[in-house]
Amino acid sequence: MTIEPLDLKLQLQRMREAHAREPAPGWSGRAARLRALSDLITQHRGDIAEAIHQDFGGRPAQETDLLEVFPSLSAIRHALAHGRRWMKPKRSWPGLLFLPARNEIRPQPLGVVGIIVPWNYPLFLAAGPMVDALAAGNRVMVKMSEYTPHFSALFAQLAARYFKPEDVCVVTGDADVAQAFSALPFDHLLFTGSTAVGRHVMRAASANLTPVTLELGGKSPAIVGPGARFENAVERILVGKLFNAGQTCIAPDYVLLPRGRVDEFVAAAREVTARLYPQPVRNEQYASIISERQYRRLAALRDDAKRDGATVTLMGGDADDVPRRRMTPALLTGVSESMAVMQEEIFGPLLPLVPYDDIDQAIAYVAAHPHPLALYLFEEDGALVDRVLARTTAGGVTINDTLYHIAQHELPFGGVGPSGSGGYHGEAGFRTFSHMKSVFRQARVNGAGLLNPPYGERFRKMLALMLKRG
């Protein structure tokens, strides 16, 4: 539904009132909401794929199933299997000096969580945080992207059918609605999108002291180490890059590889692309660029790099299909730091290759740039892997593959610094959307009175014991 700013405030108030009536839903209620989300996805899987296909002007249903439907349902199953345990208060040691008192940490729902969804994976990046927020016992308001109007409208309609409006509300609308949404006094706000927009979201949320989780992006490197299984590395990098035509926040943005193997990478990449996506711009299993604006931006990155001296190798033979926004995958060699393609997050099927002379040079290159959302390392030497991990910082890492760290429910997903703050997925997401309330239970018989004033000899001895035992 499209909601005016005043109506957004009224909707939030209704959801706050519902939370006040039931501030700590039991597991049965939380599980029912998770199953409702599962039913929404499974019963309308085909409609979802078709709506996203229309929004992109061409995205294969197989990719939607693999990259959006499967991880969404998998997250729900994981939460249903473990959520009851996550809810239980956890005992903790109070320290010898405080015995026989007891400590516990009691997870408590925050209240109403806001989620702002990007256009590139509109189902998964709505459902993923919804799962964690609902498992934690919250109500949820979701702002869908205006760049996926067909899916956004469908998801809003389905949410209204499967959920009570005071439990889950899905909002559609333009940038003005998004701005008003981010300014609402949520109990927590999660935003997935660009770093530039993330700054505006954080600024708006700060007026209400709303805690914010930012899932941004950046230039995620793939390092091909000297001991990599080279052909496997090329294939896995290309798979991670060309899913959704590169429109993935954790897609490999550029490749660091030994200087003497650049030509070998180019040759292998052309063979891999021909095998994965024969004639890509005419291949219905290869996605279109989401909009004309995004296509023009990518074409400018490619063409400007070529004008400034880079070599562009098309991996598909055919030129772009401009009317359908089908962009031929391309490798860029001979790039320099001054080129826009090496300064901006690419978010499309262009892959610069950056040669290095030794692995320490590659490590230094990554460390000298803003922390990326993801880092990929292809290397068989365990000591070298540990060296790279110790000397680089990234939101998440996959070794000898790409993308798969995002699918691990036991690993938190999030960025660091310019690529984001905070994390979610699985129990980490449950904790993000919970207040971990600290509870100290004093025993009937205790020694606290020994510290009461007046401060005489007894106090001096007790304090000396405390300072000694810490």
N, C-alpha and C positions, 0 to 999 in steps of 0.2 A: 504494500500500500504506500502511496505517496502521502506523507504527513507534513503539515505545516509546522514551523518551529514552535508555536504555542501548543499545538497538539502533541508534539514530542514531549514537552514538559508535563502535560496532563497524563500521557501514557506512562512516563517514568513515575509520576506520583502514584498512579494506580498500582504499578508493580511494586513500589515501595510499601504501599499499604498491604498488599498481598504478602510481602515478606514479613511485615510486622505481625500479621496474623499467624504466620507459620515461619518463624525465623530459623528453625532447624529441621527441615524435612527429614523424615526417616528414610532408610534405604529403599523401602518399597516404592515410595513416591519418586525418588530420584531414578530408580531403575525403570519405572513406568515411562518417564520422560525420555530416557535413553532409548527404550524400545520403540517409542513413538517416532523418534528420529530415524531409527533403523527402518521402520515400516515405511516412512515417507520416502526414503532413498530406494529401498528394494522394490516397492510397489510402483514407483514412477521412474525407474532407471532409464527406460527408453525415452520418456519425455524429457528427462534431464539432459541426456546426450544430444537429443535433437535441438533443444533450446540453446545449448552451448555451441553446437555446430552452426546454428543460425547467427549467433552473436559474433563468432569468429569469421563467418563467411567461408567456413570449411575447417572443421576439426574432426578427426576420425573418432567414431564412437569407441573404438578399442582403446584409444588413449584416455578418454574420459573414464572408461571402466577401470583401466589400470592405474591411472594417476589420481583419480578423484573418488570414484565409487569404492574401490577396494580399500584404500587407506582410511576412508571415513568409516566404513563398516568394521574394519579391523580395530580401529580406535574404540568404537562402541563396544565390541566384544571384549576388548581388554578391560575397559572400565567396568563392564558388568561382572567380569570375573574377579576383579580386585577392589572395586569401590567400597564394598562393605568393610574390608580390612583397612583401607585408607581412612575411613571415618572414625575408627576406634581411637580413643585417647591412648596416648603412649606414655608409659611410666619413664621417669628419668631419675638418676641418682642425685639426692639433695646435697651430698657431701657429708663426711663423717661428723662434723661439728653440729650439723642441723638435725641429725637423727634424734628421735624416730619420725620426723616429719616426712611427708611424701610430696614428690613433684609429679606433675603430668602436663602433657601438651595436648590440648583439646582442639581439634579442627572445627572451625565455625564458618558457615557461609558468610560471604561478605555482604550480599544483598542483591543488587542489580548490576550486572556486568554488561558493558557495551562492547560490541565487536564491529570493527570497520573492515570490510572485505574488499580485496583488490579484484581486478578483472581476470587475472591470468589463470587461476584455478578457483573459480567462484564457488564450487560446491565444497571442495576439501577445506579451503581457507575460511569457510563459514562453519562447516560441520566440525572440523577439528577442535577449534577453541570452544564451540558450543558443548561438545562432549565433556571437556574438562570442567567447564563452568557448571553444567547441569549435574555432573557427578559430585561436585562440591556443594550442591544444594542451592545454587543461585537461580534467580530469574535472569533472562537474557534478552537484550535488545540488539538486533543485528542491522547494520546499515550496509546494503548491497551496493555494488558499483553501478554507476550510471552507464558504464561502457559495456555492460552485459545486460541490456534491457530485457531480452527474452527470458533468460534464466532468472534474473532478479524478480521479474513479475511472477514467474512460475513458482519460485521458492517462497515468495510472500504469500501467494494463494495457498500453497500446500501447508505452510506453517500455520496459517489461520485455520486450516481444516484439522490438523493433527494435534494442535496445542491450544490450551486456554490462553486468551490474550494477556492475562496477567502473569503467565509463565514464560512465554516466548513471543516476541513481537519482531517481525521482519519488516524493515523500512526500505523503501525505494525512493529515488529522487536524485536531484542534480547536486552540484558542488555546494550550493547554498544550504541544502538539507544536510549534507555531510558536515559543513562548518557548524551548523546549529547542533548537530548530533554530538560532535566532539566537545562542544562547550557545555554539555549537560553534566550535572554533578553525579556521575556514576560512582559506584563503590570501587570499580576497577574498569579500565578501558584498555582494550587490545587493538592495536592498529597494525595492519600488514600493508606495506606499500613502499613508496620511494622515500629516500632520506629527506628530500626537500619537503615533501608533504608531512613527513613525520615530525619535522621541526614545528610546523604549524599546529599539528595535533597536540604535541607536548605543551606548547605555549597555551593553547586553549584550555587544556586539562589542568594546567598549573593554577589557573584562577580559582578552581574549586579544590585544589590540593588532591585531585583525583590520581591515584596510582596508575601508572601507564606501563604496559608492556609493548615495546616497539619491535616489530619484525620487519627489518628493512632489507638491505641487499648489499650492494657494493660489487667490487671486482674479485670474484672468487677464482683463485689460481688453481691450475692443475700442474703439478711438478712431475715430470718424467725423470726419475732418478737414473744414475748410471747403471744400476743393477736391475732396472725394470724389465719385465717381460714386454718387450716393445710393442709387438703387434697387438697383444691383449690391451695394453695401455691405450693405443690409438682407438681401438674399437670402443672401449668403455668410455673414453672421453667423448667420442662422437655420439654415442647413444645418449649420454647425459646432456650433450649440447643440443641435439636435434629433436628430442622430445618436445612437443608443443612449439616447434620451430624456434627453440631457444628462449621462449618467453617463460622462463622459470627463474625464480629468485636465487636458486642455488646451482644453476647451470654453470659449468666451467666457462669463465669469462675470457681467459687467455691461458696459453700453455707455455711453461718454462721447460726447455729441453736442451740436451747437449748440443753444442753448436754444430758438430759434424753430422748430426742426424736430422737436420731440418728437411732436406730434400727427401729423405727416407720417410719422414712423417707425412709429407705432402702426398707422396705416391701411395702410401698405405691408406691415408684418409680418403683418397679418391676411390680406392677399391672398396673400402668399408661403406662409404656413402652409396656407391652403386649397388651394393648388396642389400643395404637396409632400405633405401628409398630410390629405386630405379626411376630415373627421370622425375626428380622430386617435385618440380612445379606442376607436373601433370599427374602426380601420384596422390590419390585420395586418402592415403594413410599419412600424408604429410600436412601439417597444419598451415593455415594462412596466418598472416599477421593481423592482429585484432582490428586495426583501424587504419585509415589512410594516413592519419597523423603519425602513427607509430611507424608505418612503412616509410614515409618520407624521412623521418628521423634516422632510421637505419640506413636507408639509401645514401643519405648525406654523410653518415659516418664512413661508409664504404668508399664513396666517391671522393670525399675529401682526403682520406688516407692515400688513395691512389694518386691523387693530384700532388700530394706532398712527398711522393716517392716510394710508397709501399707497393708491393706486388700483390695483386688480388688473383687468387686461383679459384675459379668456380668449380664446385664439386657436383656437377650434374649435367653439364653440357649446355642446357637451355638457358636462355636469358630469363629474367623475372617475368612472371605473368602479372603485370602491373594492375590491370582491372580487378583481378581476383586477389591481389595483395599476396601473391605467392613469391617468396624470395628464395633464390637459389642459394644453398649453403656455400660459404666461401671461406677460404683460409687467407690470412693476411700475413705476409712476410716482409721483412725490412721495415717494420714499424718503429716509431720513435716515441719517446715520452711526450713530446709536444703535440702529438696527434690526439684529436678528440676521442678516437676509438680506444686510446690507452688511458684516457682520463675519466670517461663516463662509463657507467654500467651499460653493457651492450644490450642485453635483453632481447636477443634475436640471433639468427643463424650465421653470425660472423665470428670467426675464431682467429685472433692474432697468435702468432708463434714468436716467442721471445727466446733467443738462444742464450745459453750461459757457458762459461768456460770451466767452471767447477761448481760443485753442489753448494759450497759456501756462498758463492756469488748469487745463486738462486735463492738461498735462505735470506741473504741480506736484502735482496730485491723485495721479497714479500714483507719482511720486517719493516722496511722503509716506507711502506705504503699503508693507507688506512686499513684497519683490521677487517677482513672480509667475513661474510656470513658463512662461507664454506671454504674448505681447503681440501684438495685431493692430491694424494701422493702415491706414485707408482714406484715401488722399490721392494726388493727381496731381502736386503740387508737390514736385519732388525736393529742393529746399532745405529745405522743411518736414519732409519725411521724415527727412533727415539730422539736423535739429534734434531731432526726437523721439528718434531712435536715440541721439544723443549725450547726452541729458539723462534718459534712463530706463534702468533695468536690469531685464532679464528673462532667463529661461533661454533662450528662443528667440523669434524674431519671424517672422511672416508678414505681408507687405505686400500689401494689396488682395485678401486671401482669409483663410481660417482653416484651421488644422490642418496644412497641407501641409508645413511645415518638418519635421514628424516623419517624413515619408516620404522625406527626402533622405539617401541613404546617405553622401554626402560631407560632411554636416554633423553634428557631434556633437549628441546630444540629452541635455539634463539641466537641472537647476534651479540656482538660485543663492540662497544664504542660506536663508531659511525654506522655499523651494520645492525645495530639494535641494542635493546636492553631488556633483561628478563627472559624467561623461557617458559615453555609449556610442553605438553604431550605426556600422557600417562600420569604417574604419581606426581611428577614435577608440575604438571598443569593443575592437578588437584590442589597442590600447595599454593600455586600462584593465585588461584581463585578462592582461597580460604584464608581466614585469619587463624594463625596457629596460636591460640590463646594459652598463655602460661598460667598454671594453677599451682599454688603452694598450699599444702594442707598441713597445718600445724597440729602436732599431737597434743592430747590432753596434758600429758606430763612432758615438760620440755624445759630447757635451760635458758630460754630467752630472758627471763627475769634477772639472771646473773649479770646482765649488761645494763641494768637500770641504773640511773643516777641515785644517790650521789656517787661520784667516781672515786672510790677508795682503793684499798689494797686488793679486795676481791676482783674489782674491775681490772686492775693492773695485771693480775695473774691471768685472768681470762683473755685479755687482749694479747698478752704475750704468747699464750697458747694458740690463739687464732692466727697471729702473724707467723708463727712457726709452721703451722700446718697448712696455712693458705686456704 
